[in-house]
Amino acid sequence: MQPKPLKNLNGEICQIYGDTVGVGPNSDVFVACNECVFPICRACYEYERKDGNQSCPQCKIRYKRHQG
């Protein structure tokens, strides 16, 4: 699977909650998984980190910590 270019992720829909994937604190597009770039919103990412499996729902690779 080829990762999507980051510039094309703005406006993507979270595949869990259905919300728009937004931008991070530095106006960068929020990317939870750097391996497969699975579109997930910040709220779902935070839930997965705190109460979930702490890994990407698509590729199952453990999430790295994000600043902010």
MODELLER restraints for C-alpha pairs under 7 A, 6 or more apart:
rsr = mdl.restraints
at = mdl.atoms
rsr.add(forms.Gaussian(group=physical.xy_distance, feature=features.Distance(at['CA:3:A'], at['CA:36:A']), mean=5.32, stdev=0.5))
rsr.add(forms.Gaussian(group=physical.xy_distance, feature=features.Distance(at['CA:3:A'], at['CA:37:A']), mean=5.85, stdev=0.5))
rsr.add(forms.Gaussian(group=physical.xy_distance, feature=features.Distance(at['CA:4:A'], at['CA:37:A']), mean=6.61, stdev=0.5))
rsr.add(forms.Gaussian(group=physical.xy_distance, feature=features.Distance(at['CA:6:A'], at['CA:29:A']), mean=6.94, stdev=0.5))
rsr.add(forms.Gaussian(group=physical.xy_distance, feature=features.Distance(at['CA:9:A'], at['CA:29:A']), mean=6.83, stdev=0.5))
rsr.add(forms.Gaussian(group=physical.xy_distance, feature=features.Distance(at['CA:10:A'], at['CA:21:A']), mean=6.79, stdev=0.5))
rsr.add(forms.Gaussian(group=physical.xy_distance, feature=features.Distance(at['CA:10:A'], at['CA:22:A']), mean=6.71, stdev=0.5))
rsr.add(forms.Gaussian(group=physical.xy_distance, feature=features.Distance(at['CA:10:A'], at['CA:29:A']), mean=6.06, stdev=0.5))
rsr.add(forms.Gaussian(group=physical.xy_distance, feature=features.Distance(at['CA:11:A'], at['CA:20:A']), mean=5.81, stdev=0.5))
rsr.add(forms.Gaussian(group=physical.xy_distance, feature=features.Distance(at['CA:11:A'], at['CA:21:A']), mean=6.06, stdev=0.5))
rsr.add(forms.Gaussian(group=physical.xy_distance, feature=features.Distance(at['CA:12:A'], at['CA:20:A']), mean=5.80, stdev=0.5))
rsr.add(forms.Gaussian(group=physical.xy_distance, feature=features.Distance(at['CA:12:A'], at['CA:21:A']), mean=5.43, stdev=0.5))
rsr.add(forms.Gaussian(group=physical.xy_distance, feature=features.Distance(at['CA:12:A'], at['CA:39:A']), mean=6.48, stdev=0.5))
rsr.add(forms.Gaussian(group=physical.xy_distance, feature=features.Distance(at['CA:13:A'], at['CA:19:A']), mean=5.64, stdev=0.5))
rsr.add(forms.Gaussian(group=physical.xy_distance, feature=features.Distance(at['CA:13:A'], at['CA:20:A']), mean=4.54, stdev=0.5))
rsr.add(forms.Gaussian(group=physical.xy_distance, feature=features.Distance(at['CA:13:A'], at['CA:21:A']), mean=5.66, stdev=0.5))
rsr.add(forms.Gaussian(group=physical.xy_distance, feature=features.Distance(at['CA:13:A'], at['CA:39:A']), mean=6.53, stdev=0.5))
rsr.add(forms.Gaussian(group=physical.xy_distance, feature=features.Distance(at['CA:14:A'], at['CA:20:A']), mean=5.84, stdev=0.5))
rsr.add(forms.Gaussian(group=physical.xy_distance, feature=features.Distance(at['CA:14:A'], at['CA:21:A']), mean=5.70, stdev=0.5))
rsr.add(forms.Gaussian(group=physical.xy_distance, feature=features.Distance(at['CA:14:A'], at['CA:39:A']), mean=5.14, stdev=0.5))
rsr.add(forms.Gaussian(group=physical.xy_distance, feature=features.Distance(at['CA:14:A'], at['CA:40:A']), mean=4.28, stdev=0.5))
rsr.add(forms.Gaussian(group=physical.xy_distance, feature=features.Distance(at['CA:14:A'], at['CA:41:A']), mean=5.29, stdev=0.5))
rsr.add(forms.Gaussian(group=physical.xy_distance, feature=features.Distance(at['CA:15:A'], at['CA:39:A']), mean=6.06, stdev=0.5))
rsr.add(forms.Gaussian(group=physical.xy_distance, feature=features.Distance(at['CA:15:A'], at['CA:40:A']), mean=5.95, stdev=0.5))
rsr.add(forms.Gaussian(group=physical.xy_distance, feature=features.Distance(at['CA:16:A'], at['CA:40:A']), mean=6.72, stdev=0.5))
rsr.add(forms.Gaussian(group=physical.xy_distance, feature=features.Distance(at['CA:19:A'], at['CA:41:A']), mean=6.62, stdev=0.5))
rsr.add(forms.Gaussian(group=physical.xy_distance, feature=features.Distance(at['CA:20:A'], at['CA:41:A']), mean=6.66, stdev=0.5))
rsr.add(forms.Gaussian(group=physical.xy_distance, feature=features.Distance(at['CA:21:A'], at['CA:30:A']), mean=6.83, stdev=0.5))
rsr.add(forms.Gaussian(group=physical.xy_distance, feature=features.Distance(at['CA:21:A'], at['CA:39:A']), mean=6.68, stdev=0.5))
rsr.add(forms.Gaussian(group=physical.xy_distance, feature=features.Distance(at['CA:21:A'], at['CA:40:A']), mean=6.16, stdev=0.5))
rsr.add(forms.Gaussian(group=physical.xy_distance, feature=features.Distance(at['CA:21:A'], at['CA:41:A']), mean=4.61, stdev=0.5))
rsr.add(forms.Gaussian(group=physical.xy_distance, feature=features.Distance(at['CA:22:A'], at['CA:29:A']), mean=6.22, stdev=0.5))
rsr.add(forms.Gaussian(group=physical.xy_distance, feature=features.Distance(at['CA:22:A'], at['CA:30:A']), mean=5.92, stdev=0.5))
rsr.add(forms.Gaussian(group=physical.xy_distance, feature=features.Distance(at['CA:22:A'], at['CA:41:A']), mean=6.71, stdev=0.5))
rsr.add(forms.Gaussian(group=physical.xy_distance, feature=features.Distance(at['CA:23:A'], at['CA:29:A']), mean=4.18, stdev=0.5))
rsr.add(forms.Gaussian(group=physical.xy_distance, feature=features.Distance(at['CA:23:A'], at['CA:30:A']), mean=4.85, stdev=0.5))
rsr.add(forms.Gaussian(group=physical.xy_distance, feature=features.Distance(at['CA:24:A'], at['CA:30:A']), mean=4.99, stdev=0.5))
rsr.add(forms.Gaussian(group=physical.xy_distance, feature=features.Distance(at['CA:25:A'], at['CA:68:A']), mean=6.49, stdev=0.5))
rsr.add(forms.Gaussian(group=physical.xy_distance, feature=features.Distance(at['CA:31:A'], at['CA:37:A']), mean=6.27, stdev=0.5))
rsr.add(forms.Gaussian(group=physical.xy_distance, feature=features.Distance(at['CA:32:A'], at['CA:40:A']), mean=6.73, stdev=0.5))
rsr.add(forms.Gaussian(group=physical.xy_distance, feature=features.Distance(at['CA:32:A'], at['CA:45:A']), mean=6.57, stdev=0.5))
rsr.add(forms.Gaussian(group=physical.xy_distance, feature=features.Distance(at['CA:33:A'], at['CA:56:A']), mean=6.30, stdev=0.5))
rsr.add(forms.Gaussian(group=physical.xy_distance, feature=features.Distance(at['CA:33:A'], at['CA:63:A']), mean=6.38, stdev=0.5))
rsr.add(forms.Gaussian(group=physical.xy_distance, feature=features.Distance(at['CA:36:A'], at['CA:59:A']), mean=6.69, stdev=0.5))
rsr.add(forms.Gaussian(group=physical.xy_distance, feature=features.Distance(at['CA:38:A'], at['CA:58:A']), mean=6.60, stdev=0.5))
rsr.add(forms.Gaussian(group=physical.xy_distance, feature=features.Distance(at['CA:48:A'], at['CA:54:A']), mean=5.12, stdev=0.5))
rsr.add(forms.Gaussian(group=physical.xy_distance, feature=features.Distance(at['CA:48:A'], at['CA:55:A']), mean=6.96, stdev=0.5))
rsr.add(forms.Gaussian(group=physical.xy_distance, feature=features.Distance(at['CA:54:A'], at['CA:62:A']), mean=5.81, stdev=0.5))
rsr.add(forms.Gaussian(group=physical.xy_distance, feature=features.Distance(at['CA:54:A'], at['CA:63:A']), mean=5.91, stdev=0.5))
rsr.add(forms.Gaussian(group=physical.xy_distance, feature=features.Distance(at['CA:55:A'], at['CA:61:A']), mean=5.26, stdev=0.5))
rsr.add(forms.Gaussian(group=physical.xy_distance, feature=features.Distance(at['CA:55:A'], at['CA:62:A']), mean=3.95, stdev=0.5))
rsr.add(forms.Gaussian(group=physical.xy_distance, feature=features.Distance(at['CA:55:A'], at['CA:63:A']), mean=4.98, stdev=0.5))
rsr.add(forms.Gaussian(group=physical.xy_distance, feature=features.Distance(at['CA:56:A'], at['CA:62:A']), mean=6.37, stdev=0.5))
rsr.add(forms.Gaussian(group=physical.xy_distance, feature=features.Distance(at['CA:56:A'], at['CA:63:A']), mean=6.44, stdev=0.5))
